[in-house]
Amino acid sequence: MAPEEITALFATAAATFPAITGQPTDDNLTALRDVLYPLLLDIPYDMNGPDNLIGIIEPVAIYMATWGQAFVPPPRPPAYPVIADDASAVVRARSEAQHARLVADYESWDAAERAVSKFIREAIDEVYYRDLRHVRSFYTNVTCLQLMDHLTANCGGLHPSELVNLPTEMIGYYNDAEGIPEYINMLEEAQRKLARANLPMSDDQLLAIASTSILASEHFPRPTDEWEARPRAGKTWIAWKAHYRAAHIARKRQMLAAGTSTGGTAHAAMAVGSTEDAITPETFARLDGYLDNLAAAATTERTTLTQLIENNATLTASVTSLTASVAALTAAYTLLAAGKPPTPAPATSAPFTRTRAKLAVNGYCWTHGYRVNVGHDSARCKHKGHGHKDAATRANTMNGSNANKGWDA
């Protein structure tokens, strides 16, 4: 890749990268590296060795752990290869080819160093790295690594007081993720952030957070049962990721076959399919809105009709009771008007009072399972879980909760 192409590559990336306002945080610098790393890795460099240009901004310890040695900037090669006058044609060709590689590596490194330094300085306000400025040479002799190390040492977002609540926040990541793959990425990014703040979180802690969140969601009942049945030695973070990624794919296929979208992992399911060529994502979004509105209207009408029936029954009972009371009062008044005391009414049982059992026999709710109160079903549930299905019944649970199954047997 020619130096001009490298310069243009980073100039294009800088034009689309949003400027960082105020003091850069660890999240800002991480986003900056996420843009620069792939570009640097794509530039051919040290073709016969382990080095690559990511070393111009990656921390030394991390680079050494990944590539096995520290990154050393290449020295400027001589203008011409040093070849003995009596060298053979083969030796001369090899020396010239080796010199050409050294020149290409140096030019690539030099162009990348300059372009990345400019990228960083344009993305961040100078006030946060002005300490590195020389009175005469300005930033000419400041390397990208020195610039990034300075910004990292003075960035916000890594102090223990700022991260003390991060493990607690990670418990809620599942509700914000679009699917299992994104959820895994969110957890591991938080783990890396805690490591940068010297507050390391183990894979076992990630496993505990992820397992608890999935268990509480009840989105993957069968895969969760299979996971819980595993021996303790087989429950590792790597195994968890493989197990639930497979469950995520199976769920996408199921929801694509059903033609439904319920948010969370369902969004990922609807994002892939053979019908994308015929129906655009915008059309899918409108259809989802129409279906949601229809479902909400049907649920509202059904709830309203049920309430009207119950109210009508209550009013009928009240009218009957009032009619009997009026008849009794009329008879008593007639007797009093004739000068006769009214005949005491025979003792009767207490007035009929409509009662209902607290728990519904044969009831079912997709989120809460089989043991629910009267009037509580999938459609009228007031605390619907992620992926809730209003049409689920005891006869067709639609892969809903199996909690308290058989309590009324």
C-alpha positions as CSV (number, residue, x, y, z in Angstrom):
1,M,0.0,0.0,0.0
2,A,1.5,3.3,-1.1
3,P,2.0,6.1,1.5
4,E,-0.5,8.2,-0.3
5,E,-3.1,5.5,0.1
6,I,-2.4,5.2,3.8
7,T,-2.8,8.9,4.3
8,A,-6.1,8.9,2.4
9,L,-7.4,5.9,4.3
10,F,-7.1,7.6,7.7
11,A,-8.3,11.0,6.3
12,T,-11.5,9.3,5.2
13,A,-11.9,7.6,8.6
14,A,-11.3,10.9,10.4
15,A,-14.0,12.6,8.4
16,T,-16.7,10.2,9.7
17,F,-15.4,9.8,13.2
18,P,-17.4,12.0,15.7
19,A,-15.3,14.5,17.5
20,I,-14.8,13.8,21.2
21,T,-16.3,16.6,23.3
22,G,-14.5,17.5,26.6
23,Q,-12.1,15.3,28.4
24,P,-11.9,11.9,26.7
25,T,-13.1,8.9,28.7
26,D,-12.0,5.3,28.6
27,D,-15.0,4.6,26.4
28,N,-14.0,7.4,24.0
29,L,-10.4,6.0,23.7
30,T,-11.8,2.5,23.3
31,A,-14.0,3.7,20.4
32,L,-11.0,5.4,18.9
33,R,-8.9,2.2,19.0
34,D,-11.8,0.2,17.6
35,V,-11.6,2.4,14.5
36,L,-7.8,2.6,14.2
37,Y,-6.9,-1.0,14.9
38,P,-8.6,-2.6,11.9
39,L,-7.2,0.0,9.5
40,L,-3.6,-0.6,10.8
41,L,-3.9,-4.3,10.7
42,D,-4.9,-4.1,7.0
43,I,-1.7,-2.3,6.0
44,P,0.9,-4.7,4.7
45,Y,4.0,-4.6,7.0
46,D,6.9,-6.9,8.0
47,M,5.6,-9.6,5.7
48,N,8.1,-12.2,7.0
49,G,7.9,-11.3,10.7
50,P,5.5,-11.0,13.6
51,D,5.2,-7.3,13.7
52,N,2.3,-5.2,12.4
53,L,1.4,-1.5,12.6
54,I,-1.1,-1.9,15.4
55,G,2.0,-1.5,17.6
56,I,2.2,2.2,17.0
57,I,-0.8,2.8,19.3
58,E,-1.3,-0.5,21.3
59,P,0.1,-0.5,24.9
60,V,3.4,-2.2,25.0
61,A,2.4,-4.9,27.5
62,I,-0.7,-5.9,25.5
63,Y,1.3,-5.9,22.2
64,M,4.0,-8.2,23.7
65,A,1.4,-10.5,25.1
66,T,-0.3,-10.8,21.7
67,W,2.6,-10.8,19.3
68,G,5.5,-12.2,21.4
69,Q,7.8,-9.2,21.3
70,A,7.8,-5.4,21.6
71,F,7.1,-3.3,18.5
72,V,10.3,-1.5,17.3
73,P,9.9,1.3,14.8
74,P,11.9,0.5,11.7
75,P,15.1,2.5,11.1
76,R,15.3,4.6,7.9
77,P,17.0,2.4,5.3
78,P,19.9,3.7,3.2
79,A,19.1,5.2,-0.2
80,Y,20.7,2.2,-2.0
81,P,21.3,-1.4,-1.0
82,V,24.9,-2.2,0.1
83,I,26.1,-4.8,-2.5
84,A,29.6,-5.8,-3.2
85,D,30.9,-4.9,-6.6
86,D,31.7,-8.5,-7.4
87,A,28.4,-9.9,-6.2
88,S,26.6,-12.5,-8.3
89,A,23.4,-11.7,-10.0
90,V,21.5,-13.9,-7.5
91,V,23.0,-12.1,-4.5
92,R,22.4,-8.7,-6.1
93,A,18.7,-9.5,-6.8
94,R,18.2,-10.8,-3.2
95,S,19.8,-7.7,-1.8
96,E,17.7,-5.4,-3.9
97,A,14.5,-7.2,-3.0
98,Q,15.4,-7.1,0.7
99,H,16.2,-3.4,0.5
100,A,12.9,-2.8,-1.3
101,R,11.0,-4.5,1.5
102,L,12.8,-2.4,4.1
103,V,11.9,0.8,2.2
104,A,8.3,-0.3,1.9
105,D,8.0,-1.1,5.6
106,Y,9.6,2.2,6.6
107,E,7.3,4.2,4.3
108,S,4.2,2.4,5.5
109,W,5.2,3.0,9.2
110,D,6.1,6.6,8.6
111,A,2.8,7.3,6.7
112,A,0.7,5.5,9.3
113,E,2.5,7.2,12.2
114,R,1.8,10.7,10.8
115,A,-1.8,9.9,9.7
116,V,-2.8,8.3,13.0
117,S,-1.2,11.1,15.0
118,K,-3.2,13.6,13.0
119,F,-6.4,11.5,13.4
120,I,-6.1,11.5,17.2
121,R,-5.2,15.2,17.5
122,E,-8.2,16.2,15.3
123,A,-10.6,14.0,17.3
124,I,-9.6,15.3,20.7
125,D,-9.4,18.9,22.0
126,E,-5.8,20.0,22.2
127,V,-6.2,21.1,25.8
128,Y,-6.0,17.4,26.9
129,Y,-2.7,16.7,25.3
130,R,-1.0,20.1,25.1
131,D,1.5,19.0,27.8
132,L,3.3,17.0,25.0
133,R,3.7,20.0,22.8
134,H,7.3,21.2,22.2
135,V,7.9,24.9,22.0
136,R,9.5,24.7,18.6
137,S,8.8,21.3,17.1
138,F,5.2,21.2,18.4
139,Y,4.0,17.5,18.0
140,T,6.5,16.4,15.3
141,N,8.5,14.2,17.7
142,V,5.5,12.9,19.7
143,T,4.7,9.4,18.6
144,C,1.2,8.0,18.5
145,L,2.0,5.6,21.4
146,Q,3.1,8.5,23.5
147,L,0.0,10.4,22.6
148,M,-2.3,7.5,23.4
149,D,-0.5,6.7,26.7
150,H,-0.8,10.3,27.8
151,L,-4.6,10.4,27.0
152,T,-5.1,7.0,28.7
153,A,-3.3,8.1,31.9
154,N,-5.5,11.2,32.1
155,C,-8.8,9.9,30.8
156,G,-12.0,9.5,32.9
157,G,-14.1,6.5,33.4
158,L,-11.5,4.2,34.9
159,H,-11.4,5.3,38.5
160,P,-12.6,2.6,41.0
161,S,-15.3,5.0,42.3
162,E,-16.7,5.3,38.7
163,L,-16.7,1.5,38.2
164,V,-17.9,0.2,41.6
165,N,-21.4,-0.1,40.3
166,L,-20.5,-1.7,36.9
167,P,-20.9,-5.3,38.0
168,T,-24.4,-4.5,39.2
169,E,-25.2,-2.7,35.9
170,M,-24.0,-5.8,34.0
171,I,-26.9,-7.8,35.5
172,G,-29.3,-5.6,33.4
173,Y,-27.4,-6.0,30.2
174,Y,-29.6,-8.8,28.9
175,N,-32.6,-6.6,28.8
176,D,-30.8,-4.1,26.6
177,A,-29.1,-6.6,24.2
178,E,-30.6,-7.5,20.8
179,G,-29.5,-11.1,21.2
180,I,-27.1,-13.5,22.8
181,P,-24.1,-12.6,20.6
182,E,-24.5,-8.9,21.5
183,Y,-25.1,-9.8,25.1
184,I,-21.8,-11.8,25.2
185,N,-19.9,-8.8,23.7
186,M,-21.4,-6.4,26.2
187,L,-20.3,-8.6,29.1
188,E,-16.8,-9.1,27.8
189,E,-16.3,-5.5,27.0
190,A,-17.3,-4.6,30.6
191,Q,-14.8,-7.3,31.8
192,R,-12.0,-5.7,29.8
193,K,-12.9,-2.3,31.1
194,L,-12.7,-3.5,34.7
195,A,-9.3,-5.1,33.9
196,R,-8.1,-1.7,32.6
197,A,-9.1,-0.2,35.9
198,N,-7.3,-2.9,37.9
199,L,-10.6,-4.4,39.1
200,P,-10.5,-7.7,37.3
201,M,-13.6,-9.8,36.9
202,S,-13.1,-13.5,36.3
203,D,-14.9,-15.6,33.7
204,D,-16.7,-17.4,36.5
205,Q,-18.3,-14.1,37.6
206,L,-19.3,-13.5,34.0
207,L,-20.8,-17.0,33.9
208,A,-22.8,-16.4,37.1
209,I,-24.2,-13.1,35.8
210,A,-25.1,-14.5,32.4
211,S,-26.7,-17.7,33.8
212,T,-28.8,-15.8,36.3
213,S,-30.1,-13.4,33.6
214,I,-31.0,-16.1,31.2
215,L,-32.7,-18.1,34.0
216,A,-34.8,-15.1,35.1
217,S,-35.9,-14.3,31.5
218,E,-37.3,-17.8,30.9
219,H,-36.5,-17.3,27.2
220,F,-34.6,-20.5,26.7
221,P,-36.4,-23.1,29.0
222,R,-35.1,-26.2,27.3
223,P,-31.5,-25.1,26.7
224,T,-31.4,-23.8,30.3
225,D,-32.6,-27.1,31.6
226,E,-29.9,-28.8,29.6
227,W,-27.3,-26.4,30.9
228,E,-28.3,-26.8,34.5
229,A,-28.1,-30.6,34.1
230,R,-24.4,-30.4,33.1
231,P,-21.7,-31.4,35.6
232,R,-20.1,-28.6,37.4
233,A,-16.8,-29.1,35.6
234,G,-18.5,-28.6,32.3
235,K,-19.9,-25.2,33.2
236,T,-17.4,-22.8,31.9
237,W,-17.7,-19.4,30.3
238,I,-16.5,-20.7,26.9
239,A,-19.0,-23.6,27.1
240,W,-21.8,-21.2,28.1
241,K,-21.1,-19.0,25.1
242,A,-21.2,-22.0,22.7
243,H,-24.3,-23.5,24.3
244,Y,-26.4,-20.3,24.2
245,R,-25.2,-19.1,20.8
246,A,-26.6,-22.4,19.4
247,A,-29.8,-21.8,21.4
248,H,-30.0,-18.2,20.0
249,I,-29.7,-19.6,16.4
250,A,-32.4,-22.2,17.0
251,R,-34.7,-19.5,18.5
252,K,-34.2,-17.3,15.4
253,R,-35.2,-20.1,13.2
254,Q,-38.2,-20.9,15.3
255,M,-39.4,-17.3,15.2
256,L,-38.7,-16.9,11.5
257,A,-40.9,-20.0,10.9
258,A,-43.6,-18.5,13.1
259,G,-43.3,-15.1,11.5
260,T,-43.2,-13.3,14.8
261,S,-41.0,-10.7,16.4
262,T,-41.1,-10.0,20.1
263,G,-38.0,-7.9,20.7
264,G,-34.6,-8.9,22.1
265,T,-33.4,-12.0,20.4
266,A,-36.4,-11.9,18.1
267,H,-35.0,-8.8,16.5
268,A,-31.9,-10.8,15.5
269,A,-34.2,-13.5,14.2
270,M,-36.1,-11.1,11.9
271,A,-32.9,-9.5,10.7
272,V,-32.0,-12.6,8.7
273,G,-34.1,-14.5,6.2
274,S,-34.7,-15.4,2.6
275,T,-37.6,-12.8,2.4
276,E,-35.3,-9.8,2.8
277,D,-35.0,-9.5,-1.0
278,A,-38.8,-9.2,-1.3
279,I,-39.6,-7.2,1.8
280,T,-37.4,-4.3,3.0
281,P,-36.5,-3.8,6.7
282,E,-38.6,-0.6,6.6
283,T,-41.6,-2.7,5.5
284,F,-40.9,-5.2,8.3
285,A,-40.8,-2.4,10.8
286,R,-44.2,-1.1,9.6
287,L,-45.7,-4.6,9.6
288,D,-44.5,-5.1,13.2
289,G,-46.2,-1.9,14.2
290,Y,-49.4,-2.8,12.5
291,L,-49.5,-6.2,14.1
292,D,-48.6,-4.8,17.5
293,N,-51.5,-2.3,17.2
294,L,-53.9,-5.0,16.1
295,A,-52.9,-7.3,19.0
296,A,-53.2,-4.4,21.5
297,A,-56.7,-3.5,20.1
298,A,-57.9,-7.1,20.3
299,T,-56.6,-7.5,23.8
300,T,-58.3,-4.2,24.9
301,E,-61.6,-5.2,23.3
302,R,-61.6,-8.7,24.9
303,T,-60.8,-7.2,28.3
304,T,-63.5,-4.6,27.9
305,L,-66.1,-7.2,26.9
306,T,-65.2,-9.4,29.9
307,Q,-65.6,-6.4,32.2
308,L,-68.9,-5.5,30.7
309,I,-70.2,-9.1,31.2
310,E,-69.1,-9.1,34.8
311,N,-70.6,-5.6,35.4
312,N,-73.9,-6.7,33.8
313,A,-74.1,-9.8,36.0
314,T,-73.5,-7.6,39.1
315,L,-76.2,-5.1,38.0
316,T,-78.7,-7.9,37.4
317,A,-78.2,-9.2,40.9
318,S,-78.6,-5.8,42.3
319,V,-81.8,-5.1,40.4
320,T,-83.2,-8.4,41.6
321,S,-82.3,-7.7,45.2
322,L,-83.8,-4.1,45.0
323,T,-87.0,-5.5,43.4
324,A,-87.5,-7.9,46.3
325,S,-86.8,-5.2,48.8
326,V,-89.4,-2.9,47.2
327,A,-92.0,-5.7,47.2
328,A,-91.4,-6.4,50.9
329,L,-91.6,-2.7,51.8
330,T,-94.9,-2.3,49.7
331,A,-96.5,-5.3,51.6
332,A,-95.4,-3.9,55.0
333,Y,-96.9,-0.4,54.1
334,T,-100.2,-2.0,53.1
335,L,-100.5,-3.8,56.4
336,L,-99.6,-0.7,58.4
337,A,-102.2,1.3,56.5
338,A,-104.8,-1.3,57.4
339,G,-103.9,-1.2,61.1
340,K,-102.3,-4.6,61.1
341,P,-98.8,-5.3,62.2
342,P,-96.7,-6.8,59.5
343,T,-96.0,-10.5,59.7
344,P,-92.3,-11.0,60.5
345,A,-90.4,-12.4,57.6
346,P,-89.1,-15.9,58.1
347,A,-85.4,-16.2,58.8
348,T,-83.5,-16.7,55.7
349,S,-79.9,-17.3,54.9
350,A,-77.5,-14.5,54.4
351,P,-77.8,-12.7,51.0
352,F,-76.0,-14.3,48.2
353,T,-72.6,-12.9,47.7
354,R,-70.6,-13.5,44.6
355,T,-67.3,-15.0,45.4
356,R,-64.5,-16.4,43.4
357,A,-61.6,-18.6,44.2
358,K,-58.2,-16.8,44.4
359,L,-56.4,-19.3,42.2
360,A,-57.7,-20.3,38.7
361,V,-58.1,-24.0,38.1
362,N,-56.9,-24.8,34.5
363,G,-55.4,-21.3,34.3
364,Y,-52.2,-20.4,32.5
365,C,-49.9,-17.5,31.7
366,W,-47.0,-17.5,29.2
367,T,-44.8,-15.6,31.7
368,H,-46.0,-16.9,35.1
369,G,-47.0,-20.5,34.3
370,Y,-49.8,-22.6,35.6
371,R,-50.5,-21.2,39.1
372,V,-52.3,-17.9,38.5
373,N,-55.2,-16.0,40.0
374,V,-58.7,-15.9,38.5
375,G,-58.7,-13.3,35.7
376,H,-55.0,-13.7,35.1
377,D,-54.1,-15.3,31.8
378,S,-51.6,-14.6,29.0
379,A,-53.7,-11.9,27.4
380,R,-54.4,-10.0,30.7
381,C,-51.1,-10.4,32.4
382,K,-49.9,-7.1,33.9
383,H,-46.3,-8.1,34.2
384,K,-45.3,-9.6,30.9
385,G,-41.9,-11.1,30.5
386,H,-39.5,-10.7,27.6
387,G,-41.0,-12.5,24.6
388,H,-44.4,-12.8,26.1
389,K,-47.2,-14.3,23.9
390,D,-50.8,-13.2,24.6
391,A,-52.3,-16.2,22.7
392,A,-50.6,-18.8,25.0
393,T,-53.0,-21.1,26.8
394,R,-52.7,-24.3,28.9
395,A,-53.6,-26.3,25.8
396,N,-51.0,-24.5,23.7
397,T,-48.3,-22.9,25.9
398,M,-46.2,-21.7,22.9
399,N,-43.0,-22.7,24.7
400,G,-44.0,-20.5,27.7
401,S,-43.3,-21.0,31.4
402,N,-43.8,-24.4,33.0
403,A,-43.8,-23.0,36.6
404,N,-46.1,-24.9,39.1
405,K,-47.3,-27.3,36.4
406,G,-49.7,-29.8,37.9
407,W,-50.5,-27.9,41.1
408,D,-54.3,-28.4,40.6
409,A,-54.0,-32.1,39.5
